[in-house]
Amino acid sequence: MRFIVISIFPEMFSALSEFGISARAVNNEKVQLTIINPREFATNRYQSIDDRPFGGGPGMVMMYDPLQKAIMDAKKRLNKLAKVVYLSPQGKPLTQARVKELACEDALILLCGRYEGIDERLIERHVDEEISIGDYVLSGGELPAMVLMDSIMRLLPDVLNDQESAVEDSFYNGLLDCPHYTRPAQHSEAGDVPAVLLSGDHRKIQQWRQQQKIKRTFMRRKDLIECLCLSDEDKQYLAQIAHEEQNKT
């Protein structure tokens, strides 16, 4: 997987090659990460890449030409078909389903905006997709780009020590993850670990975990439940939870 990031703050991305799962992916060459600074394509001695917005108003807008040239440079390094993703609060919300789709790409060009945004003409002509990581505004697209890359890296072959970890993550199959526990099994303050997890019965453990995923998703994110295709057994358990909650009220 190859990522080319267009950002005026390339130093921020050093964290990806220094810590955790992303560092393993980069250092083991499962991922190739390149940063292009659009200031390299600025035409004046100040390396300006922004200017005041037409029509007035606060802030500055990133200019068309430096970003367009940076994108063209990125495509030369990859191929002309590489998808350009602009990290923007106006984009479609990032979901695990979309992450799985993007993980199948050979390469991605990630465009990080700053200030009040980028010239709309660049979005119209050169951006394939806008992605948002949430309904809030950050100072720039660098952190969202790192979030997107980290979520993709987890799904790449041989990046995680145990690939089953990704399959068990929240959202992978549409459900939130189940609770997890570790030693000690008994704790004077926190209480005991659920007995089923100590039973050694893998079928019962798997059933318990699936039910906990359903229950947690129902309690915390009913909107996710409505979009799922559940088995008959899961539907029965969901109906039981809904009935119990209705009786509480």
C-alpha positions, 0 to 999 in steps of 0.5 A: 500500500502506498500513501502520498500525503500533501501537507504543509506540515510534513513533520507531523507524520513522523509519528506514524513511523515511530509508534505502534502498529503504523510504525510496524507497517512502515518499517516492515515496508508493508506501507510506503509513506511519502509526504509532499509539501505544496510549498515546493510548488509555490511561485513567489519567494515567500513560498505562499500557498494561500491568499484572501478569499474573494468576497471577503471574510476571515481567514485564508484559502489555499490556492489552486496552483500549488495544490494542483501541481502537488497532486500531479507530482503525486500521480507521476510517482504512483499512477494517474488512476490513484484516488485523491481523497480530501480530508474535510468536515464536509465529506462523507463520514468515515466508516469501517465499511469504507475503510475496508474498501479503501484498504483494497486500493494499491495507493491513495493520495491524501490532501490535507487542507488548512486555514478556511479550506482550499479553492473549490475549483481544485475539489471540483477538478482533482478530488475524487472523494471527500472524507470526514472523521466526525462532525467537528472542525480541526485545524487541518487535515493532517490528523484526519489523514493519520486516522484514515491511514492507521485504520487502513494499515490495521487491515493490511496483511501481516501488519497485526500480530494476529489478524483476528484482532482486526476481525474482532474490532468494533464496526468490522461486522457492524457491531460494537466490540464485546467487553474484554477482561484480563488477569486477575480473575477476581478483584477485591474492588472491581469484582470477578470476570464473567464465569463463562470466559473462564469455562474453557468452552469455546462455543459458549464463549463465542456465543457470549461475546456475540450476545455482548456485541449485540447488547452493547450496540443496542444500548449505545448505537441503535442506529447501527442495529437497524442496518444489520442482517442478523441471524435468527438466533441473534434476532431472538436475543435482540428481541429479548434485550428490547423486551427487558429494556421496555419493562425497565421503563 
